[in-house]
Amino acid sequence: MKLLHVTPSYYPATYWGGPIWSTKAICDGIAQHPDFAVRVLTTDAAGPALRARVTAQPQPYPVHYARRVAGHAIAPGLLAGLARAVAWADVVHLTGTYSFPTLPTLACARALRKPLVWSPRGALQATQDWPDAPRRKQKQKFEKLAQMLRARDVVLHVTSDAEARQSVTRLGNIRTALIPNAVPVPPQTHRPNQPATRLLFLGRLHPKKGLDLLLDAMTRLPQAVTLDIYGTGEAAYVARIRAACGARIRLHGHADAAAKARAFASADLFVLPSHSENFGIAVAEALAHGVPVLTTSQTPWQRLDALGCGACVDLDRTDLAQEIARLLAQDLFAMGARGRAWMQREFAPSVMVDRFAQLYLDCTRPLARQVPA
């Protein structure tokens, strides 16, 4: 089976955080499947600045990086090759929502009668769930146009029940397939027996992540507690975060794979006080490294409490500083071990790849498909 993945940006464009890694994990895994051939059509955008371009790295499948000329992912070369690429494919997988490739890909797949899987990567959920989401009216118009252009049998890939509910609210009648992101579980590392004082935040620096709440909590925590922040974002927002940093709060910028591993190895508690997450890959990564997690009820990680590997709190009813202090006094090593075992049981990459392979196969079966409108 021939699979075309269309996405506005692709590895190594890790500026945009978790979705880049998740998309690559899907393509890498499916490419190893003996019954699939994979191609990726994307742009060379590596960040918001036009000069930020990726340096292509060899992949075990063809990746075409069309040159971005404006905006986040406006690339005429992507459009020029889109119809030919879609015609080649048996199934098209579209990643992204409010971006340049979305509407043309939906329309092209419909015109050429190709089944399409669409991964919005939390954008629809964030627009619905987060009152401060920017350009809400423009996004609503975009969604209506997407509904007009797409075929009736498009399948919306979501990573949680919450994302499914919120996305369907935005788009109306559309079939969903729930496949969580995968996370590799690294070898267990030794953690020194010392007082728990080291907090970690890792992810895209954006207001919806709730970093302002975490910085406020730091002012009310004991002086021994430190916070390490890893990630990048828009320059003005990063400058605001940097201005709030002091001796106890360190802003490290982008973290590659090696830096992430070191960050998790040095952390006692991972904190993500987000206002909206469709999945939150950094939560899964922290758990896989044996680091307990504190996050919010606006993420799909409500099982943290029940499984004894962290806490998922309602920020309207919980004092973040008090909750951090409560968790730091717990047996974090045991909590981390339980979280790591959870990731091994339910979030192994092989499980995700098998579910996507089955989804793609189901999309091509005539009895399972509807004729495009």
Steps between C-alpha positions, in 0.01 A plus 500: 500500500625848410461766769548873442545718809436872442605734780592871522831421671701187566801377690751650572269802542469434874420865580132402501549237767310177552306473171825490303625202699162326490465535124851368445430205731199404287694524174804318640289218635279453194805515269637191678179310432556259208165585339544879488696755299515852647559843350486836678408833337581799718678837510846605612362723778699459822340784697290817459780708346521464122874445521448201734533202266568138579808320382359178359619184670502157336184302570413140406227637270475795259431840660446800273560835676332766283646848548291716733462854361271661760305438818524177694491267201412683178694302241396508133721199433286291734191588297682429174576144606183430698276350231774270371582384853134439591447308174790271597359421843248242611438696821578862587579602858469875561649659812415855604190717508520876448791482258573540129493131391174409675229622262681406175571151634140444607377617160756301301432176685128544440546578131723196447280278722779413740421406862640752745594490869520845658702568819412850632760461779288674761437822307123450481487407867705802603274736304190351661640457850721804551312835517814700418575310179593762236303574182196294598272650233751439221547144621125440497488609135795272423319207663184560296703508180678179601163334554391608152817373332551168675347169398241345730720203580795695644610353832611738773790357701489609865722405793245521784127490570508869589656591166235295322215680678639848450601440137160364402346807663704714260448293185163336545436155359834328443625152586786482752771244574667517842868402488719644778852611426778255574804555718816289510598392850876546551716277721451573867759739645625536855348786696692630802328483838468867588226746599252562216534863396545504121202593282502467121292656222568388145296600196408783268506835679147629445238666725270198483764292681435689825862595565388822669324288763812294558717810533255642753507173693878519517477825698311311772714186515803448728828650383647154448254425218635570149334503158663416168311611187578350159336613177465775244220727386424844363771750589277742694359227722840341557631844605220525758591160642870584502431820692334293774793263539748529781744282686230240573345502151716413200392537136699265278340541155462217250574147618614233255463130584816487709413818690148371569638177643734697729215728607276210598788326678554813711133565584296395802159617375375600154242782505272591207228744620343516154166663412454260207673185371379242251764255627811659651787286374737647759283347775544155345874559456539601864315190618707280268813640667361423846410859589163559674273761341279781624263630234144629462153369428522678162733222386409133439710375792229451764630149578814638664333501841338157470825337387704674768752672273408866544200730516253657261342808659230757430682832508180683594483298822864422576789714617785399271775582750331295773454204264865512393609507864269206580644288218862585580442349844385166351705193397576630151721206410213255548263733313743525211538122482123460474485760223777330307321165521180667373680630191645156431156337520290739296710745298761285327579613142413155362144534633454838331643381167277192491192714563591745224571215257155358572339845460662551159391155387144564619491825303562318173230237542205589274234380745645717775506815287238741383498657157639857526238773483 
